[in-house]
Amino acid sequence: MARQPTPQPSELDREKSKRVGALRELGPFLKPYRVLVILAGLALTLTAAVSLVLPMAVRRVVDNFGTESDRLLDKYFLAALGFASLLAVGTALRYLLVTRLGEVVVADIRKAVFDRVISMSPRFFENIMTGEVLSRITTDTTVIQSVIGSSVSVALRNVLLFVGGLALMLFTSAKLTGMVLLIVPLVIVPILVLGRRLRKLSRENQDWIAESSGNASEALLSVQTVQAFTNEPRARARFGEVTDLSLRAANRRINTRAVMTMIVIFLIFTGVVGVLWIGARDVRAGGMSVGALVQFVIYSVMVAGAVGALSEIWGELQRAAGATERLVELLQVTDTVQDPADPRELAQPVRGEIAFDAVSFAYPARPDVSALDAVDLTIAPGETVALVGPSGAGKTTIIQLILRFYDPDKGRVCLDGVDLTELSRDDFRKHLALVPQDPVIFAASARENIRFGRPEASDAEVEAAARAAAAHDFIAALPEGYDSFVGERGVMLSGGQKQRIAIARAILRDAPVLLLDEATSALDAESERAVQAAVEELSQGRTTIIVAHRLATVKKADRIIVLEGGRIVAQGTHDDLVAEGGLYARLARLQFTDGLAAE
């Protein structure tokens, strides 16, 4: 059985599009540019009107070709030339306006989707791959750009040509027009039947493209690990498989659209030929003039061409409808972590008291496993507290709840006595500085990476933070010093260098609460001592929470909290916890091979 694209939870729950009406969701993005839309509509109407008038001039010329004077014929042809000029100008204006409209609307959509996604809590990214989001922002918006900047205007023009041409056909010959209309049901049936299949195939094709993008993103973001384990052939095979499946889905979509177009055009032109055969007999019988038949022929070709173009554009509109749905899903997705409608304000200056009140929490991806279980913890302003315990004990979870990446299932987390859920996230997070376990380095200079902690900081402040984090010497040794580009995700830096830049970033932020999640795990002994000294100095007057496996980094903490299985099992100073035995004493014996006295 053919492999299916990996469904995201949001895709499993969503209602599938039944019609092109999903494109109405683009309305709010078009509204700011209604003047541009109106001008494009006027240009569109002008070109359609000129196209519909030209056959009348042709009829006049044909019917009077042998009777009119040369001077009058010259006027007819000059008028035709004038109409052609209007058609050229109108078409150019239409192209200019709708193309510009497509560009600005898609730019706004991309910004709106990115603005929405960048503020989503981590729970959102548990349900969707980053590559899937990027695919929607790039591939899906490209489809919409094509539709707004081309297909919609072409479709509207053909609708005008169809309606106007049909009306003028009726005016020219009601008998022949009635015969043409008999063909319409034959044309609509394949559009409806094959259109449903086309919708499904278009969505499947887009899902495979997203899967391919996600697969490539995952492999490229971890390219060093892939290469270290010589898994390039496997990565190539996986990407090739997904890409081939995407290609097959695209081919099925293309084949269906081609068959639909072929059937529709064949039926239309077969009908037209039959009707013209009858018309030619009427001309011979004197029932209509040659010019009238020529006019009817031109309008018939216009109407037939319009229907054929509409059947082809219909597939594009359905693709765009699917793309619109996928983008609107991102814009309308509900975040479980939201700011209150009327947020409270923290009293200034922020003291930095952190309190956990009977907090229980389980990650959405593992709802049956408690990460924290009824945790009560109060950290006084200016206190340095270390969180220790085995992997999975809940240490990093405490950091994530303080940052309100998640909300607790039970209990509350407070800053200076105020529940975080009553505060704006932007408001209270500016009082927190984080050094994560896996430091994030941006594709920019060393200076800009540090300045990320406080964008308005001066160069002198950036350098001072780097010195405090023991990062100045290696940065100064780079080819361009602080202006050296460090590569995507800091690939030109060692693990320890990345960590020191992340620490410098937190130091520069100068926040009353400092969160260090394994901040020295990638440092050598000499750098670790330098950073520990900097952290000790930085911690003065600040609430500092240190997550660490290496107990040497937490011995001087005011208080050590020992976690196991999401619960606090012990707390106290290093000496107190060693003396009372238990988990901390066991961890200490494992890490200090020559005994605690040797430290």
N, C-alpha and C positions, 0 to 999 in steps of 0.2 A: 504493500500500500504506500502511496506517495506520502512523503513527509509533509507535515503541516507546519506553518510558521508558529513560533512560540507565542501563545496568546498572553497578553498582559491582562491582569485582573480587570482593569478598566475596560478592556476590549470585550471581556467575557460578559460584562454587565450591561454594556451600552446597547441602545436600540439601533438596529441597522437602518441606514437611509433607504427610504422607499421611492424617493423622488429627488429631482434636481432642486427642489425647494429648499434644500439645506443651504444653498447659496445665499438665501436671505440673511443668513448669519453674518454675511459680509457688509450688510447695511450700515452698521455703526462705523465701520472703517471708511465707507464711501461718503458718509454724511459731511465730514469736514471739507470735502472737495466737491460739493454739489455744483459750484460754478463751473468747475472743469467738466463735470458730468453733463451739465446742461449744454455747454459749448460743444462737447463731443456729440451729444444728441442732435444738435442743430446741424453740425457738419454731416452727420450720418443721414439725417432727413434730406438734406440738400442733395447729397450724392444719389440717394434712392429716387428722389423726385426727378432729377435730371435724367437718370437712367430710364425712368418710365415715360418721360416726354419724348425721348429720341425716336422710338418706334412710330409715333404720330407724324413726326417730320418725314420719316422714311416713307410712310404711306402717302403723304402729300406729294412727295417727289415722284414715287412710282406711278401713282394714278394720273399725274399731270406731266409726265416726262415728255410726251410727244406734243403737248398742246401749249405749254408755257413758253414764254420768251426766254432767250438766253439770260437776260438781265434778271428776270425773276428766279430762274434756276440758280444764278450766282448768289442771290439773297438767301435762298434755301440752304445752300451749302455753307455760306458764311454763318448762318444761324446755327447749323450743325456744328461748325467749328467752335462757335461761342459756347454751345452746350458742352462740347468736349473739354473746353478750357475750364468751365465751371466744375465739371466732373473731376478733372485732374486736381484742381485746387481743393475741392471738397474732400477728395480722397486723401490728399496729403495732410490736410488739417485733421481729418479723422484719425489718421495714423499717429500724428504727432500727439494729439490730445489723449487718445486712449492708451498709447504706450506710456506716456508720462503718468497717467492715472494709475496704470498697473504698477509702475515702479514705486510711486509714493505710497500706495495702499499696501503693497507687500512689505515695504520697509516698515510701515506702522504695525503691521501684523507681526513681523519678526520681533520688533521691539516689545510689543505687548506680550507676546508669548514668553520671551526671555525675561521680561520684568516679572511676570507671574512665576515662572519656574525658579528663578534665582532666589525667591523668597520662600519657597516651599520647605517644609521641615524634612528631616531625613527619612521620615516614614514614607513620603511620596516616592523617594528614590529606591525604597525597598520593593516597590511594585512596578517599576519601569526602568529599563536600562538607559543610561545616559546617551548611548548611540541612537536609541529609539527617539529620544527627545530631539537630538541634533538632526535626525532624518526628517522629523516633522518641520523643524525650523527651516531646513534647507530644501529638501526634495518637495515636500508638500506645498511650500510657499512658491516654489518655482512653477508648479502646476497651476496654482491660482494666478500667478503673474501672467502666465501664458493665456489664461482664460480671460482675465480682465483686460489685458493689453492687446488681445487679438480676437479670441473666439467669441466673446460676448458681443462685441461690436459687429463682427461678421454675421453672427446669428441674428442680431436685431436688423441689420441691413437686409438680410435675406428674408426675414419676416415681412419687412416693409415691401420688398420686391414681390413676395408671394401674394400678400393681400392686395397691393396695388395692381400687380399684374393680373391677378384673377378678376378683379373688378373691371379692368380695362378689356380683358378677354370677353367678359360677359357683355360689355358695351359694344365690342366689335362684332361678336356673333354669339348669341345666347344658345343657339343650337349646338355649335361645336364645343362651347364651354360646358354645357350639360353632359356631353359625352366624356369630356376630360374628367369631370367630377366623379364619374362612375369608377374611375381608376383609384380614387383616393383610398377607399377601404382596403384595396389590395396592397397599398403602400404602407398604411398604418399598422397592419397586422405584423409584418416582420420587424418593424421598428419596436413595437411593444414586446414581442416575444424575445427577440434577440437582445433588446435593450436591457431586460432583466438579467440575462446571462452576462452581458457586458458590465453591468454594475458590480456583480459578484466578482468577476475576473479582475476588474480594475482595483477593487479593494484588496483582493488577494495579492495582486502584483505590488501594490503599495506596502502591504504588510511584509512581503519578502524583501523589498528594498530596505525597509526599516530593520529587519532582522540582519541583513547583510551589513548595514551600517553599524549596528550594535556589535556584531561579531568582529568587524575590523577595528572598531574603537577599543574593544577590550584587548585584542591582541597587540595593537600598537602601543597602548598605554603601559603594557607589561612586556615590552619587546625584549628587555634585557633578561628577564626570567625565561621567556620563550627560547631565547638563544642559548642561555646558560644550560638549559636542559635539552638542547638540540631538538626542540620540538617544532622547528620551522616547517618541516614537511606536514606535520599534523595540522598546524595552523593554516598552511596553504590549502590543505585538503578540505578543512572545515569551511574556510571562506569560499573556496571554489564550489563546494557542494551547495551552499546557500545561494551563491551568485547564479549558479546554473539553474536552481529551482526558481529563482526570481526571473531568469531569462525565459524559462518554460512558461511561467505564468504570463509573462509579457507577450510571448508568442501566441498563447491561447487567446489573449485579449485582442491582439492585432488581427488574428485570423477571423475571430468572430466579427470584429468591426468591418473587416474587408468584405466578408460574406454579406453582412447587412447592407453595406454600401452598394455592392454589386447588385443585389436583389432589388433594392429600391430604385437605383438608376435604370436598371433594365426594364422594370415595370413601367416607370415613368415614360421613358423614351419610346417604349413599344406602344404605349397608349397614345403618345403624341403623334407618332408616325401614322397610326391608324386613323386618328382624327384628321390629320393633314390630308390623308388619302381622300377622305370624305369631302374636305374643304376644296381640294383640287377639282373634284367632280362638280361641286357647286359653282366654281368659277367658270368651268366649261359650260355649265347650264345657264350661266348669267345670273345666278343667285347672289353673288358677291363679287366685288372688284378684285383685281390682282393686288392692288395696294392694301386692301383690307385683309386679304389672306396673308400677305407678307407681314403686316402689323400683327396679325394673330399668331403667326409663326414665331415672330420675335418674342411676343409676350409668353407664348407657350414655352419657348426655350428658357426664358427668364424664370418662369414659375417652376419648371422642371429642375433647372439648375439650383434654384433656391431650396427646393425640397431635398434634392440630393445633398447640397451643402449642409442643410439642417440635420439630416440624418447622420452625416459625418461628425458635425460639431456636437451632436447629442452625446456621443461617446466622450468627447472632451469635457463637456459640462458635467457628465456623471463622474468622471475622474476627479474633477475639481470639487464636486459635491462631497466625495469621499475624503479628499484632502481637507476640505473645510471642516468636516465633522471631526477629524483627528486633531486639528488645531483648536477648534472650539472646546474639545474635551479638556485640553490643557488649560484653556482660559477659564473654564467653568469648574474645574476640579476643586473639590472642597478640601481644604487643609485641616487636619485635626488640631493643629496648633494655630490659634488665631488671636489677634489682639482684641481686647475688649472694645466695645463701642465708645465707652467714655473712660479712657484709662486714667488711673491715678498718677500723681507725680511724686517722685521720691524727694524726701527732704534733703536739702543741700547744706553742707557737703555730705556726700554719701559716706557712711561709716564703714560699711562692708561686713555687716553681721549676716551670716548665712544660717538658716534654720531649716531642718527637715523635720516635719511633724507627722509621725506615723505613716511614712511614705512607703507604698508598695507599687511595684512596676514590673511589667513584662513586655518585652519587645513585641511589636505587632507580628513579626515573622515567626516568633516563638511564644505564642500566647499561653502555653501550658507550663512554661519555665519561668519562674520568678527571678528577675535580675536583682530586685530589692524586695525585702519582706519586712514590713512594719519598722522601718528605720527611723529612729529618733536621734537627731544630731544637731547641736548648736555650736557654731564656730564664732567666737567673739571677734569684734573688730580688732585688726592688727595681729591676730593669732596666726601662727604657722602650724598647720595640721597636715600630717602625712597619712595617706591611705595605703595600707599594705594588705597583702593577702594573696592567695593563689589565683591563677588565671580564671576568669569567670566569676570572681567573688562579688563584683559589683562596683569596683573602684571607678572605672571609666564611666559607668552609668551615672554615678553621682555627678561627675563633671558635666555630662550631657544634660542632666536635669537642671543643674544650676544655670546652664546656658539656655535652657528651655527649648532644646531641640525636640524634646518630647515632654508631654505632661504626665504626671504620675496617675496611675489608675486609682489610687487611694491616697489620702493625705494631701499635704501641700508643702511647697518649697517657698521660703520667704527670703527676701533681701531687705535688711533693716526693718523687719517686722511686717513687710507688705508682701502678700501673696504675689508670686510672679505672674499669675494669670490675670491680675488686676492692673498690670503694667504693660506699656507698649514695649515690644521686644527691642526696638531700636533705642528706646530710652534707657533701659537698664543694661543692655549689652555694652553700651559705650563705657560703662564703669567696670568692665571685665576685660582682662587680657589673658589670652590662651596660648600655650605652647603645646600643640598636639603631639601624640605619640609618633605619628607619621607626618613630619613637617611638610607643609605645602609651599613649594617654591614656584613662582610664576616665571614665564618666559619674558624676562625683563632684566634690567641691570641689578647688581647687588644693592645699589643705593635705593632703587625703587622697590625692591623686595622688602627692605627694612622699613622704608617710608610707608609701606602699606599699613603699618600699625597706627600711624597718625599722618595722613596725607599732607597736612599743613606744616609739618616739621621742617626745620631748616637743615642744611647740609651739616652744620656743626652738631646739631642734636642727633642726626643720624649717625655721625661718626662717634659721638660719645656713647650712644647705645651699643654700637658695634664693639667699642673698647670694653664696655662693661660685660659684654657677652663673650669676651675672648675671641672675637671674630675679626678685629681690625687688622692683625698681622697678615692673615691669609688673604683678606680682601685687598689690602695694599699691594700684595705680591702678584695679584692678577694683572694681565697685560695692560688693562686700562683702569686699574684700581677699582674704585667704587662704581665707575661707569661701565665695567665689564659685563657683557651679556653672559648670563649663567645657563642659557639653554632651556628648552622646554622641560618643565618639572625639575629643573636644576640638575640636568644630566651631566653638566661639566663640574659639579661639586661632589665631594665625598659625602657620605652619610653624616659624619660629624660636622662638616662645614654647613650642610643644610640645617642641622639642628641649631647651630650657633646663630645662623641668620634668623631662624624662627624665634630664638630667645631674644635676640636684639630687637626684633619687631615688637615683642611683648614688652620689653623694657621701655621702648620708645612710646608705647601707648600710655604709660604712666597712669594706669588705672588703680583704683583702691582695692580691687580684688584681682589676685594673680592666680591663674590655674595652670599648673604644670603637670602634664600627663606624660610620664616617662620622659621628661625633658632632657635628661642626660644619658639616655640609654645608648646613644650612638657615639658617645665621646670617649676619647682615650683618657687614660688616668690623669695626665697633666692638664688637659683641657677641662676635664670634669672638675678637678680641684679649683681651677680658675673660675668656672661657671658657678660652682657651689658658693664660692666667696662672693661673686656678683649677686647671686640669688639671696644670700644672707643679708647683704647690704640693701638690696632692693626690697626685701621683705619687711624692713623696718617701717612700722606705721601702716603696713598693708596687710589685709587678710590674704594669706597664701595657703593654697591647697595643693599638696604635692602627691601625685600618684607615682609609686615606684615599686619595682621588684627588688632593686638593689638596695639593701638596708643601709649601706654605707652613706647613701644620699639623704637619709631621713633621721639619722641619729640625733641631730641637733634640733629637730622639730619640737615646738612647745608641747605637742600632743600627737601621739600616734594612734590611729584608729585601725584596728585589725578586723577585716571583713572575711567572712567565709559563708558561701551559699547565700549571698544577698543579705546577711545579717551581721550586725556588729557583735563580735564575740569577745572583744577586749579593747581597752583603751588606756593610755597612760604614757609616761615617758619611756624612752628606750630602756633605761636601767630597771624601771619598775616592771616592765613587761618581761624582760629577761628573767628577773627574779621570781616572778610568779609562774613561770613555765608556760605550757600551752602552745598554741600554734606559732606565735611570734618567736618564742624561744627555739622551737624546732627549725623555723626558717633561718634564724640567726646561726644556729649550729651548722646548718648546711652551707651557709655562705662564708662563714669565717672559719676556714679550715684549721687554723692554729688556735682557735678559741677566741673569745671576745677580748681577753686581756692583751692579745697580740695587736689589736687595733690601735 
